[in-house]
Structure formats: C-alpha cells, structure tokens
Amino acid sequence: MKDRHRHLYVIHELTETKFELCRVLNTYDTDSAAIDDVKKLLSNKISEKDLLKMLDKKGIC
C-alpha cells in the first residue's frame, strides 16, 4: 500500500557544524501534548502512521 501522507522535514542545527534531518510526524500546541504522544509512540500505543493521519486532518502545509 502506498504511503499517502505528506513528508515534512525539519533541519535542526545542533552546532555550527552538526545538523539533524528530522521527519515531522505531527504538530502540537503544547510541549506536554507532544511528550504524551512520544510516550505513546515508544510504548506502541500509537504508530507513526496514526500521528501522520492526525497531521493530515489538521491540513497544515
């Protein structure tokens, strides 16, 4: 099955010579909401696909 979700990425500058490329799974209004979803993701209560579906519903980008 083809992945129909948008692929959003952020370049995060760690130092002047080190960068990370990060995939955006969802956006949040508070850090506590983001932390809750990270906990759910790491404990397999939610999947990356679920988070991407939530992002799609928001219509961002």
N, C-alpha and C positions, 0 to 999 in steps of 0.2 A: 504494500500500500504506500502510495506516495505521501510524503510529508507536505501538507498544505499550509503549514504555519509559516509566518514571516520569520526571517532570520535577522535578528537585530544584534549588533555587536558594539562593544564599547572598548576603546583603548584606554587602559588605566596606566598612568605614569607612576612607577614605584620610586625611581630615582631619575637623575638626568640621563642615565644610560640603560635603564631597565624598564621594560614595558610589558604589560599583560594584555592579551586579547581575550575579552570576556563576552560570552553569549548572554543576552538579556532573555530571561525566562518570564518575567512579569515586572510590573511597576507597582509601587506602594506609596501610600500617603504617610505612613509612619514606619520607623525602623522596627517597632515591635511586631507589626504585621509581616514584615519581611522575615524577621527572625522566626516567627511562628511557622512560616512556610518552609524555611530552611530545615527546621526541626522535623516537620512532616516529611520533607523530601528525604532526609537522611534516615528516617525510621520507616521508609517505604509506605507511608500512609497517603502519599500523593506522588504523582510522577511528573517528570519534566513535561510530558505531553499534556497533563492536566493543567499545569501552570501556563503553558503556551495557549491552551484553549481560553483560559481566563484573560490573557493578554489580548487575544483576538477579539473577544467580546467587548473590550474597552475601546477598540477602534483607534488605538494610538498608533501613529506613524502610517 
